[in-house]
Amino acid sequence: MATQPKKEDVSQTADSQQEATHTTVGWGGKIEEQYRKIREHAETYPYVWGSYILVYGGFGLWLTYRWRKLRKTEDRVRGLQERLRKLVEAEQLANSVSAKEQSTNPSSVTNKAPPSADK
């Protein structure tokens, strides 16, 4: 009987071990403790963690695919907007040049007969 530890000694030993794990210092100790818990859980329930990896990994891949597709579409739209802006600028420049020519040469405008005059 002397070789068997008492229940109180066993519970005190377990409590002291728990206190030692809970008294880890700073963020590093907390992170290590959480990592240890997760690793033990993953080793205990590998199929659960496999399903987590499958589901969330697939979700991450899908989000990555959609993100890249969105970025490519935005780049294509920016290019089209730039081309359109250049076309509009060229058209405005042509309109302003033709308006200046008409204002400097009023005889060409006055020599033309109105379209309703021949009716």
N, CA, C and O of each residue as an XYZ file, in Angstrom:
476
protein
N       0.803     -1.180      0.000
C       0.000      0.000      0.000
C       0.855      1.256      0.000
O       0.410      2.310     -0.455
N       2.038      1.157      0.490
C       2.891      2.325      0.572
C       3.375      2.737     -0.818
O       3.716      3.898     -1.043
N       3.402      1.781     -1.745
C       3.893      2.108     -3.079
C       2.809      2.764     -3.943
O       3.140      3.421     -4.929
N       1.555      2.608     -3.609
C       0.498      3.224     -4.393
C       0.298      4.678     -3.951
O       0.188      4.957     -2.757
N       0.253      5.580     -4.896
C       0.027      6.978     -4.521
C      -1.429      7.191     -4.141
O      -2.330      6.523     -4.648
N      -1.631      8.116     -3.255
C      -2.987      8.416     -2.826
C      -3.692      9.210     -3.915
O      -3.055      9.793     -4.793
N      -5.018      9.222     -3.844
C      -5.798      9.975     -4.816
C      -5.459     11.457     -4.749
O      -5.418     12.134     -5.776
N      -5.224     11.948     -3.578
C      -4.916     13.371     -3.409
C      -3.595     13.703     -4.081
O      -3.467     14.755     -4.708
N      -2.597     12.807     -3.957
C      -1.299     13.046     -4.584
C      -1.419     13.051     -6.113
O      -0.794     13.867     -6.790
N      -2.228     12.132     -6.644
C      -2.412     12.044     -8.095
C      -3.106     13.303     -8.605
O      -2.707     13.865     -9.625
N      -4.141     13.745     -7.899
C      -4.871     14.934     -8.347
C      -3.993     16.179     -8.218
O      -4.077     17.091     -9.041
N      -3.143     16.213     -7.172
C      -2.254     17.367     -7.018
C      -1.206     17.390     -8.136
O      -0.849     18.455     -8.640
N      -0.721     16.212     -8.514
C       0.253     16.131     -9.593
C      -0.381     16.580    -10.914
O       0.240     17.317    -11.680
N      -1.598     16.142    -11.177
C      -2.299     16.537    -12.398
C      -2.566     18.044    -12.389
O      -2.416     18.715    -13.410
N      -2.966     18.572    -11.215
C      -3.220     20.008    -11.116
C      -1.945     20.807    -11.350
O      -1.967     21.846    -12.010
N      -0.837     20.319    -10.807
C       0.420     21.051    -10.981
C       0.866     21.019    -12.450
O       1.433     21.992    -12.946
N       0.608     19.895    -13.150
C       0.947     19.825    -14.569
C       0.070     20.776    -15.381
O       0.554     21.433    -16.303
N      -1.222     20.852    -15.041
C      -2.111     21.765    -15.740
C      -1.711     23.212    -15.487
O      -1.745     24.046    -16.392
N      -1.331     23.499    -14.242
C      -0.898     24.858    -13.922
C       0.377     25.208    -14.682
O       0.550     26.341    -15.132
N       1.267     24.226    -14.823
C       2.512     24.469    -15.552
C       2.217     24.769    -17.016
O       2.873     25.615    -17.625
N       1.233     24.077    -17.581
C       0.913     24.343    -18.982
C       0.158     25.656    -19.124
O       0.282     26.320    -20.153
N      -0.618     26.046    -18.127
C      -1.380     27.288    -18.195
C      -0.538     28.504    -17.838
O      -0.925     29.630    -18.152
N       0.579     28.308    -17.205
C       1.401     29.447    -16.802
C       2.492     29.757    -17.826
O       3.473     30.431    -17.513
N       2.312     29.257    -19.056
C       3.297     29.583    -20.077
C       3.279     31.081    -20.310
O       2.232     31.725    -20.255
N       4.451     31.617    -20.570
C       4.626     33.051    -20.588
C       4.427     33.601    -21.992
O       4.970     33.073    -22.962
N       3.645     34.664    -22.087
C       3.531     35.433    -23.322
C       2.797     34.729    -24.445
O       2.194     33.668    -24.283
N       2.883     35.387    -25.603
C       2.194     34.890    -26.788
C       2.790     33.587    -27.285
O       2.068     32.700    -27.741
N       4.080     33.474    -27.200
C       4.739     32.269    -27.687
C       4.235     31.019    -26.981
O       3.977     29.997    -27.617
N       4.099     31.105    -25.675
C       3.610     29.958    -24.913
C       2.166     29.631    -25.244
O       1.791     28.462    -25.332
N       1.356     30.667    -25.426
C      -0.050     30.443    -25.777
C      -0.169     29.803    -27.150
O      -0.997     28.918    -27.369
N       0.662     30.258    -28.061
C       0.619     29.695    -29.413
C       1.073     28.244    -29.395
O       0.470     27.393    -30.049
N       2.133     27.960    -28.651
C       2.606     26.577    -28.554
C       1.549     25.672    -27.936
O       1.349     24.544    -28.387
N       0.876     26.162    -26.910
C      -0.175     25.376    -26.252
C      -1.327     25.097    -27.213
O      -1.825     23.973    -27.283
N      -1.741     26.108    -27.943
C      -2.834     25.927    -28.901
C      -2.420     24.969    -30.010
O      -3.213     24.130    -30.436
N      -1.179     25.092    -30.478
C      -0.670     24.183    -31.508
C      -0.673     22.742    -31.005
O      -1.043     21.822    -31.734
N      -0.261     22.559    -29.765
C      -0.234     21.213    -29.184
C      -1.641     20.624    -29.130
O      -1.845     19.453    -29.451
N      -2.604     21.441    -28.724
C      -3.990     20.955    -28.640
C      -4.521     20.580    -30.019
O      -5.163     19.543    -30.185
N      -4.251     21.421    -30.994
C      -4.728     21.154    -32.349
C      -4.072     19.903    -32.909
O      -4.732     19.088    -33.553
N      -2.773     19.748    -32.666
C      -2.063     18.576    -33.172
C      -2.618     17.299    -32.545
O      -2.815     16.302    -33.240
N      -2.870     17.325    -31.238
C      -3.439     16.141    -30.578
C      -4.812     15.821    -31.146
O      -5.143     14.655    -31.361
N      -5.618     16.862    -31.393
C      -6.956     16.643    -31.934
C      -6.871     16.088    -33.350
O      -7.645     15.205    -33.720
N      -5.936     16.601    -34.143
C      -5.771     16.125    -35.521
C      -5.300     14.675    -35.537
O      -5.717     13.901    -36.399
N      -4.437     14.299    -34.596
C      -3.981     12.912    -34.529
C      -5.093     11.995    -34.046
O      -5.148     10.826    -34.429
N      -5.977     12.520    -33.208
C      -7.078     11.712    -32.684
C      -8.173     11.542    -33.728
O      -8.743     10.458    -33.848
N      -8.481     12.600    -34.491
C      -9.578     12.580    -35.455
C      -9.071     12.966    -36.851
O      -9.350     14.069    -37.322
N      -8.333     12.073    -37.512
C      -7.743     12.454    -38.813
C      -8.779     12.670    -39.920
O      -8.558     13.495    -40.806
N      -9.900     11.948    -39.888
C     -10.896     12.102    -40.946
C     -11.604     13.451    -40.855
O     -11.955     14.046    -41.873
N     -11.806     13.919    -39.646
C     -12.414     15.240    -39.467
C     -11.508     16.309    -40.052
O     -11.971     17.207    -40.755
N     -10.225     16.213    -39.763
C      -9.281     17.214    -40.250
C      -9.085     17.092    -41.751
O      -8.869     18.087    -42.441
N      -9.162     15.876    -42.247
C      -9.106     15.696    -43.704
C     -10.273     16.367    -44.398
O     -10.113     16.983    -45.452
N     -11.457     16.244    -43.797
C     -12.618     16.904    -44.399
C     -12.496     18.421    -44.295
O     -12.903     19.136    -45.211
N     -11.937     18.922    -43.187
C     -11.693     20.373    -43.073
C     -10.797     20.850    -44.200
O     -11.075     21.856    -44.853
N      -9.712     20.109    -44.417
C      -8.749     20.497    -45.453
C      -9.410     20.445    -46.820
O      -9.212     21.343    -47.639
N     -10.187     19.412    -47.074
C     -10.846     19.263    -48.362
C     -11.845     20.400    -48.608
O     -11.839     21.019    -49.672
N     -12.693     20.666    -47.626
C     -13.740     21.677    -47.804
C     -13.139     23.075    -47.869
O     -13.384     23.816    -48.821
N     -12.358     23.434    -46.866
C     -11.829     24.798    -46.828
C     -10.743     25.020    -47.880
O     -10.580     26.135    -48.377
N     -10.009     23.975    -48.219
C      -9.032     24.089    -49.292
C      -9.717     24.308    -50.633
O      -9.282     25.134    -51.436
N     -10.794     23.562    -50.870
C     -11.565     23.760    -52.099
C     -12.182     25.143    -52.158
O     -12.199     25.781    -53.210
N     -12.683     25.599    -51.033
C     -13.256     26.941    -50.967
C     -12.189     27.996    -51.250
O     -12.446     28.971    -51.956
N     -10.998     27.799    -50.700
C      -9.901     28.727    -50.957
C      -9.488     28.732    -52.417
O      -9.216     29.791    -52.983
N      -9.439     27.547    -53.036
C      -9.106     27.480    -54.459
C     -10.150     28.183    -55.309
O      -9.807     28.890    -56.257
N     -11.419     27.997    -54.978
C     -12.487     28.649    -55.728
C     -12.393     30.168    -55.587
O     -12.545     30.892    -56.570
N     -12.143     30.653    -54.367
C     -12.003     32.093    -54.157
C     -10.809     32.650    -54.930
O     -10.888     33.740    -55.497
N      -9.712     31.910    -54.954
C      -8.541     32.339    -55.706
C      -8.854     32.421    -57.193
O      -8.459     33.374    -57.863
N      -9.558     31.431    -57.704
C      -9.944     31.426    -59.114
C     -10.808     32.639    -59.441
O     -10.559     33.335    -60.425
N     -11.823     32.891    -58.618
C     -12.727     34.021    -58.870
C     -11.984     35.350    -58.740
O     -12.238     36.273    -59.514
N     -11.078     35.460    -57.782
C     -10.316     36.690    -57.582
C      -9.467     36.998    -58.817
O      -9.444     38.132    -59.296
N      -8.772     35.985    -59.322
C      -7.931     36.194    -60.497
C      -8.769     36.532    -61.721
O      -8.379     37.373    -62.531
N      -9.914     35.881    -61.857
C     -10.795     36.170    -62.991
C     -11.301     37.610    -62.914
O     -11.378     38.294    -63.934
N     -11.642     38.069    -61.721
C     -12.082     39.445    -61.521
C     -10.968     40.421    -61.886
O     -11.217     41.423    -62.556
N      -9.756     40.141    -61.456
C      -8.629     41.027    -61.759
C      -8.381     41.092    -63.268
O      -8.115     42.169    -63.801
N      -8.464     39.953    -63.963
C      -8.268     39.950    -65.412
C      -9.363     40.761    -66.103
O      -9.090     41.504    -67.047
N     -10.592     40.619    -65.635
C     -11.698     41.381    -66.210
C     -11.499     42.873    -65.977
O     -11.726     43.678    -66.879
N     -11.078     43.242    -64.779
C     -10.838     44.657    -64.497
C      -9.731     45.211    -65.378
O      -9.838     46.336    -65.868
N      -8.670     44.440    -65.589
C      -7.588     44.894    -66.457
C      -8.081     45.091    -67.890
O      -7.724     46.066    -68.551
N      -8.907     44.152    -68.361
C      -9.446     44.265    -69.712
C     -10.350     45.498    -69.836
O     -10.301     46.207    -70.841
N     -11.165     45.749    -68.825
C     -12.049     46.920    -68.840
C     -11.227     48.203    -68.817
O     -11.559     49.155    -69.522
N     -10.162     48.249    -68.021
C      -9.303     49.439    -67.987
C      -8.693     49.711    -69.361
O      -8.619     50.863    -69.789
N      -8.258     48.667    -70.048
C      -7.699     48.830    -71.387
C      -8.732     49.369    -72.368
O      -8.438     50.259    -73.166
N      -9.947     48.822    -72.302
C     -11.012     49.303    -73.182
C     -11.386     50.744    -72.866
O     -11.649     51.530    -73.777
N     -11.414     51.099    -71.586
C     -11.714     52.479    -71.210
C     -10.645     53.430    -71.727
O     -10.957     54.539    -72.162
N      -9.399     53.008    -71.684
C      -8.300     53.845    -72.185
C      -8.429     54.042    -73.689
O      -8.261     55.157    -74.182
N      -8.727     52.974    -74.422
C      -8.927     53.091    -75.870
C     -10.089     54.015    -76.187
O     -10.003     54.844    -77.092
N     -11.182     53.869    -75.433
C     -12.355     54.721    -75.649
C     -12.030     56.179    -75.343
O     -12.467     57.072    -76.068
N     -11.283     56.429    -74.300
C     -10.908     57.794    -73.942
C     -10.073     58.420    -75.052
O     -10.273     59.585    -75.394
N      -9.138     57.657    -75.618
C      -8.314     58.175    -76.704
C      -9.149     58.461    -77.948
O      -8.935     59.467    -78.624
N     -10.109     57.571    -78.254
C     -10.983     57.805    -79.403
C     -11.822     59.065    -79.217
O     -11.985     59.844    -80.156
N     -12.352     59.269    -78.018
C     -13.165     60.452    -77.739
C     -12.317     61.710    -77.851
O     -12.767     62.710    -78.411
N     -11.091     61.675    -77.323
C     -10.199     62.827    -77.431
C      -9.899     63.152    -78.886
O      -9.900     64.320    -79.278
N      -9.641     62.115    -79.694
C      -9.352     62.333    -81.118
C     -10.572     62.912    -81.822
O     -10.438     63.808    -82.655
N     -11.746     62.415    -81.499
C     -12.975     62.930    -82.118
C     -13.224     64.378    -81.709
O     -13.606     65.197    -82.545
N     -13.014     64.701    -80.445
C     -13.189     66.079    -79.991
C     -12.175     67.001    -80.660
O     -12.511     68.131    -81.015
N     -10.948     66.537    -80.837
C      -9.929     67.324    -81.508
C     -10.319     67.576    -82.967
O     -10.169     68.690    -83.468
N     -10.818     66.543    -83.644
C     -11.250     66.690    -85.034
C     -12.427     67.659    -85.129
O     -12.476     68.483    -86.042
N     -13.366     67.569    -84.203
C     -14.521     68.473    -84.193
C     -14.082     69.910    -83.953
O     -14.588     70.833    -84.592
N     -13.149     70.100    -83.038
C     -12.697     71.460    -82.751
C     -11.920     72.039    -83.927
O     -12.014     73.237    -84.193
N     -11.151     71.209    -84.637
C     -10.402     71.671    -85.811
C     -11.375     72.049    -86.918
O     -11.201     73.082    -87.563
N     -12.394     71.232    -87.148
C     -13.367     71.541    -88.196
C     -14.184     72.773    -87.835
O     -14.550     73.542    -88.724
N     -14.477     72.980    -86.568
C     -15.204     74.173    -86.139
C     -14.343     75.417    -86.344
O     -14.861     76.464    -86.732
N     -13.059     75.322    -86.094
C     -12.157     76.456    -86.318
C     -12.061     76.784    -87.805
O     -12.041     77.954    -88.187
N     -12.002     75.750    -88.641
C     -11.935     75.970    -90.086
C     -13.201     76.659    -90.578
O     -13.127     77.558    -91.416
N     -14.344     76.257    -90.076
C     -15.603     76.870    -90.505
C     -15.696     78.311    -90.024
O     -16.237     79.160    -90.732
N     -15.184     78.600    -88.847
C     -15.246     79.965    -88.345
C     -14.270     80.882    -89.069
O     -14.538     82.079    -89.179
N     -13.149     80.370    -89.566
C     -12.183     81.178    -90.294
C     -12.593     81.360    -91.757
O     -12.169     82.330    -92.385
N     -13.391     80.471    -92.309
C     -13.814     80.540    -93.706
C     -15.344     80.622    -93.760
O     -15.987     79.617    -94.060
N     -15.951     81.786    -93.478
C     -17.413     81.884    -93.452
C     -18.022     81.867    -94.833
O     -19.226     81.635    -94.939
N     -17.279     82.096    -95.895
C     -17.839     82.116    -97.243
C     -18.350     80.744    -97.661
O     -19.336     80.648    -98.391
N     -17.700     79.700    -97.212
C     -18.144     78.359    -97.582
C     -19.474     78.031    -96.926
O     -20.267     77.258    -97.464
N     -19.712     78.614    -95.773
C     -20.975     78.366    -95.082
C     -22.083     79.183    -95.724
O     -23.199     78.680    -95.853
N     -21.825     80.439    -96.137
C     -22.864     81.301    -96.682
C     -23.213     80.942    -98.116
O     -24.329     81.236    -98.542
N     -22.328     80.327    -98.883
C     -22.608     79.978   -100.273
C     -23.551     78.787   -100.381
O     -24.191     78.602   -101.416
N     -23.645     78.003    -99.364
C     -24.491     76.829    -99.413
C     -25.944     77.247    -99.290
O     -26.287     78.113    -98.485
N     -26.774     76.639   -100.074
C     -28.205     76.919   -100.001
C     -28.806     76.090    -98.890
O     -28.365     74.964    -98.660
N     -29.794     76.608    -98.199
C     -30.447     75.822    -97.165
C     -31.157     74.620    -97.781
O     -31.655     74.716    -98.902
N     -31.214     73.506    -97.085
C     -31.807     72.291    -97.659
C     -33.283     72.442    -97.925
O     -33.799     71.720    -98.778
N     -33.990     73.311    -97.273
C     -35.425     73.461    -97.480
C     -35.738     74.390    -98.646
O     -36.906     74.509    -99.014
N     -34.749     75.056    -99.248
C     -34.978     76.029   -100.313
C     -35.371     75.365   -101.627
O     -36.088     75.985   -102.412
N     -34.955     74.174   -101.898
C     -35.253     73.530   -103.177
C     -36.611     72.834   -103.193
O     -36.966     72.245   -104.213
N     -37.346     72.872   -102.162
C     -38.654     72.226   -102.137
C     -39.717     73.109   -102.705
O     -40.882     72.716   -102.759
